[in-house]
Amino acid sequence: MSDEKPTTKSPGEGGRLMAWAFRNLAGPPEVQGAVQGGSTHAREGWKQDLERRKQWSLEQRERKRAEREARRAGR
């Protein structure tokens, strides 16, 4: 009786295919250095990319703000 598997699954469990995919394709749950980056060069590249994205977002917000102000002034 203790060798029987439960027949009900909780929602979102996925089934055999998803279990196989997570075991064999998704890889281990933790990877050494994944958050910090593999190397100093990789970390610096990531930081530079983040700064470029922040700058682009700031420029887009400023552009939209200026467009709103121009529309308000034109009314």
N, C-alpha and C positions, 0 to 999 in steps of 0.2 A: 504494500500500500504506500510506503514512503517513496517508492521508485516511480510512481505515477507523476506525470507532468500536469500542471493545472490546464484546464481546457479553456478558461476565459482569459482574454487579454485585456489589458488596460488600453484606453483610447490613446492612439499615437504610438503604440508599440511597434507597428510596422509589419511584422511577420518575418518569415524565413528570408526572403530576398533582402529586406532592409538590414536584418541582423548580419547576413553574410557580407553585404556591402560595407557596413561599418567595421566589421572585423577585418576584412581583407583589403578594402580600398581606402578607407579613411585614415588608416595609419594609427600609430600609437596616440594615446590621449595627451601626452606631453612630449615636447621635442626640446632638447637642450638648446638654449639660446634663441628660441623662436621669437620671443618678445623683444629681446635686446638686439637681434640681428646677428647675422653670421660673422660679421667682421666690422672693424672700425669704418672701413670704406662704405659698407652697406648702411651702417647707422647714419653716417654723414649724408649719404645720398637720400635716405629717408627723411632726415631733418630738413634738407634743402627742398625736397619735394613738398613737404608739409608747409614750409614757409611760403613757397610759390603759390600753393593752393589757398592759403590764408590771404595772401596779398590779392589774388584774383577775386576771391569772395568779397574782400573789402572794396575793391574797385567796382565790382558789380553793384554792391549796395549803394555806394556813392553815386554811381551812374543812375540808378533807379530813383534815388532820392532827388537828384538834380532834375530828372525828367518830371517827377511829381511837382516839384517846385515850379518848373517852367509852365506846366499845365495850369497850376493854380494862379500864377501870375498872368497868364493869357486869358483868363476868364473875365 
